[in-house]
Amino acid sequence: MKACLAERDFSEIAEIEDINTIHITQEVRDRCADNYCGFYGKNHMCPPAVGDLSHYRLLIQGYAKALVFSKAYPVKNRYDYKSMVAAGLAFRETIQEINRQAKADQCDCTFFSAGTCGICECCAIQIDEPCRFPEDAIPSLEAAGIDVVSLSRSLGMTYNNGADKVTYFGLVLFDSLSENE
């Protein structure tokens, strides 16, 4: 999996030595309810629809390995919202491509990204329908209650790459324990 990520030109890739160091907290999830991104309640992969935190705790415990990866994208300055949104979209699209290829290769893995899912232009939740692509949809780290700042810093990764860059983070869980039994 690390080689696959390395091919995609991520800025940093860090291996999590102990899966139990991925902490899930209600405090992080509660930040989603502040709706700074505008997707709270408007996407199946965002709270409150994405599921409770116990689901993610169990999911993480079902894997032996995890990698955190990031990419820093250039922006004009901290207020260049248009470039930040474009970078976030590019980051999500890259993760979606890797996820599709991993599934095609029969790799049992679970990805988390920065921000909302973004596969559909208009999420089915907005018309009271189930997710159109449940096998491809990717939740955000924050929706799962994962503190990206603490996790990245604990791995020695750079969270803030300067005023002229925006950095996005992802997480992939792999080597399912159920496959190894």
C-alpha positions as CSV (number, residue, x, y, z in Angstrom):
1,M,0.0,0.0,0.0
2,K,2.9,2.4,0.8
3,A,4.3,1.9,-2.7
4,C,0.9,2.6,-4.2
5,L,0.7,5.9,-2.3
6,A,4.3,6.8,-3.1
7,E,3.4,6.6,-6.8
8,R,0.9,9.4,-6.3
9,D,3.4,12.1,-5.2
10,F,2.1,12.7,-1.7
11,S,4.2,15.1,0.3
12,E,4.5,12.8,3.3
13,I,3.6,9.2,4.1
14,A,3.9,7.9,7.7
15,E,3.2,4.4,9.0
16,I,1.2,4.0,12.2
17,E,3.2,1.5,14.3
18,D,0.3,0.7,16.7
19,I,-3.3,0.9,15.4
20,N,-4.4,1.7,18.9
21,T,-2.8,5.1,18.7
22,I,-5.6,6.3,16.4
23,H,-7.8,8.1,18.8
24,I,-11.4,8.7,18.1
25,T,-13.1,11.4,20.2
26,Q,-16.5,13.0,20.4
27,E,-14.9,16.4,20.6
28,V,-13.6,16.2,17.1
29,R,-16.9,14.8,15.8
30,D,-18.7,17.7,17.5
31,R,-16.7,20.2,15.5
32,C,-18.6,18.9,12.4
33,A,-21.8,20.1,13.9
34,D,-20.5,23.7,13.8
35,N,-20.8,23.2,10.0
36,Y,-17.9,25.3,8.9
37,C,-17.6,23.3,5.7
38,G,-21.3,23.5,4.9
39,F,-21.9,19.7,4.6
40,Y,-23.2,18.8,8.0
41,G,-26.4,16.8,7.4
42,K,-26.0,17.2,3.6
43,N,-23.8,14.2,2.8
44,H,-24.0,10.5,3.7
45,M,-20.4,10.5,4.6
46,C,-20.8,13.5,7.0
47,P,-22.4,13.6,10.4
48,P,-25.0,12.8,11.5
49,A,-25.6,10.3,8.7
50,V,-22.2,8.8,8.6
51,G,-22.7,6.6,11.7
52,D,-21.6,6.7,15.3
53,L,-18.1,6.7,16.6
54,S,-18.3,3.1,17.9
55,H,-18.6,2.0,14.3
56,Y,-15.2,3.6,13.5
57,R,-13.6,2.3,16.6
58,L,-14.5,-1.3,15.7
59,L,-13.6,-0.7,12.0
60,I,-10.1,0.5,13.0
61,Q,-9.6,-2.4,15.4
62,G,-10.3,-4.8,12.4
63,Y,-7.1,-3.8,10.7
64,A,-3.4,-4.5,11.4
65,K,-1.8,-1.6,9.6
66,A,-2.4,2.1,8.8
67,L,-0.8,4.9,6.8
68,V,-1.3,8.6,7.1
69,F,-0.5,10.6,4.0
70,S,-0.6,14.2,3.1
71,K,-0.1,16.6,0.2
72,A,0.7,20.3,0.3
73,Y,-0.8,22.3,-2.5
74,P,0.3,25.8,-3.5
75,V,-2.1,28.7,-2.8
76,K,-1.6,32.5,-3.2
77,N,-2.2,33.1,0.5
78,R,-4.3,32.0,3.5
79,Y,-7.4,33.6,2.0
80,D,-7.2,32.0,-1.5
81,Y,-10.4,30.0,-0.9
82,K,-10.8,29.1,-4.6
83,S,-7.4,27.4,-4.8
84,M,-8.0,25.6,-1.4
85,V,-11.3,24.1,-2.7
86,A,-9.7,23.1,-6.0
87,A,-6.8,21.4,-4.0
88,G,-9.3,19.6,-1.7
89,L,-11.1,18.3,-4.8
90,A,-7.9,17.1,-6.4
91,F,-6.9,15.4,-3.2
92,R,-10.2,13.6,-2.8
93,E,-10.2,12.5,-6.5
94,T,-6.7,11.0,-6.1
95,I,-7.9,9.0,-3.0
96,Q,-11.0,7.9,-4.9
97,E,-8.8,6.6,-7.7
98,I,-6.5,4.7,-5.4
99,N,-9.5,3.3,-3.5
100,R,-11.1,2.1,-6.8
101,Q,-7.9,0.5,-7.9
102,A,-7.4,-1.2,-4.5
103,K,-10.9,-2.6,-4.7
104,A,-10.3,-3.8,-8.2
105,D,-7.1,-5.5,-7.0
106,Q,-9.1,-7.2,-4.2
107,C,-7.2,-5.2,-1.5
108,D,-9.3,-5.0,1.7
109,C,-8.7,-1.5,2.8
110,T,-10.6,1.5,4.1
111,F,-9.7,5.1,3.2
112,F,-10.5,8.3,5.1
113,S,-10.0,11.7,3.5
114,A,-10.2,15.4,4.2
115,G,-13.6,16.9,3.9
116,T,-16.8,15.6,2.5
117,C,-17.1,12.6,0.1
118,G,-17.6,14.4,-3.1
119,I,-18.3,11.5,-5.5
120,C,-21.7,12.8,-6.4
121,E,-22.3,16.4,-7.4
122,C,-25.5,16.3,-5.3
123,C,-25.5,13.7,-2.5
124,A,-28.5,11.4,-2.5
125,I,-29.2,12.3,1.2
126,Q,-30.5,15.6,-0.1
127,I,-33.3,13.9,-1.8
128,D,-33.9,11.3,1.0
129,E,-32.3,8.4,-0.9
130,P,-29.6,5.9,0.1
131,C,-26.0,6.4,-0.9
132,R,-25.6,5.7,-4.6
133,F,-22.0,4.4,-4.2
134,P,-21.7,2.9,-0.7
135,E,-18.6,0.8,-1.6
136,D,-16.8,3.8,-3.0
137,A,-17.9,6.6,-0.6
138,I,-15.1,7.8,1.6
139,P,-15.7,9.5,5.0
140,S,-13.6,12.3,6.4
141,L,-11.2,11.8,9.2
142,E,-13.1,14.3,11.3
143,A,-16.4,12.7,10.6
144,A,-14.9,9.5,12.2
145,G,-13.8,11.6,15.2
146,I,-10.1,11.4,14.3
147,D,-8.0,14.4,15.4
148,V,-5.9,15.0,12.3
149,V,-3.7,17.6,13.9
150,S,-2.7,15.4,16.9
151,L,-2.3,12.3,14.7
152,S,-0.1,14.0,12.1
153,R,2.1,15.6,14.8
154,S,2.5,12.3,16.7
155,L,3.9,10.9,13.5
156,G,6.3,13.8,12.9
157,M,4.4,15.0,9.9
158,T,4.1,18.7,9.0
159,Y,0.6,19.9,9.5
160,N,1.1,23.5,8.4
161,N,3.4,24.0,5.4
162,G,3.2,27.8,5.4
163,A,1.0,30.6,4.3
164,D,1.4,29.8,0.6
165,K,0.3,26.1,0.9
166,V,-2.8,24.2,2.1
167,T,-2.2,20.7,3.3
168,Y,-4.7,17.8,3.1
169,F,-4.4,14.5,5.0
170,G,-5.8,11.1,4.4
171,L,-5.6,7.7,6.2
172,V,-5.8,4.2,4.9
173,L,-6.3,1.1,7.0
174,F,-5.2,-2.2,5.4
175,D,-4.2,-5.8,6.2
176,S,-7.6,-6.8,7.6
177,L,-7.3,-9.0,10.7
178,S,-10.2,-11.1,9.5
179,E,-8.1,-12.0,6.3
180,N,-5.2,-13.1,8.5
181,E,-7.2,-15.5,10.7
